[in-house]
Amino acid sequence: MAKSESTSKKVASAAAKVLKSKTASKAEKSVAASALTQKGSTEQTSARVASSAAKILKSKTASKEAKSAAASALTQKTKKK
């Protein structure tokens, strides 16, 4: 069953900041790109991006914006039953 979640305007703005950042990691940028892709759509987060998002949320060095994008991406991941 598809989820009807989509990235909010606030999270999309945070994700854009991550993509523009010179210090953001490749994983942070990947998760941010996924969150932006899901803005206004019903796209689902892939397992690879969800795994990266979980690591970002656990990270002590990730920025607030990266964590916001990661949380949004995880929210849009379809759960297996």
Secondary structure as UniProt FT lines:
FT   HELIX           9..20
FT   HELIX           26..37
FT   TURN            38..40
FT   HELIX           47..58
FT   HELIX           64..75
//
